[in-house]
Amino acid sequence: MAKTTIEAVMQHHTQALMSGNLDELVKDYTRDSVLFTPMETFKGPESIKGAFAALAQMLSPEALANFKITKQEIQGEYAYILWTALPTFPSAGDTFHVRNGKIIMQSVLFS
């Protein structure tokens, strides 16, 4: 089996998020994965799924249609992504630590 690249994980993560398929999205995480947000910290797929369900409630169809990655940098097991989803999120960013095809840690900040 080919090793999953961090680029493939990021692509899968974005596609699952944009399609609203949270069951597919949480396949990128392990039971020990951690998601840090400005409001709360979430651990494990079910908790992280709840965080993304809340985020989905904040994203209008217009914001989803306007979703745009403005910067993506990958270094080894780490990814840094800046994005917008106007008018809801004029500025947002995520940092990921990906190991063996799974997101081990993610932090998100949006305004």
Secondary structure, 3 states (H helix, E strand, C coil): CCCCCHHHHHHHHHHHHHHCCHHHHHHHEEEEEEEECCCCEEECHHHHHHHHHHHHHHCCHHHHHCEEEEEEEEECCEEEEEEEECCCEEEEEEEEEEECCEEEEEEEEEC
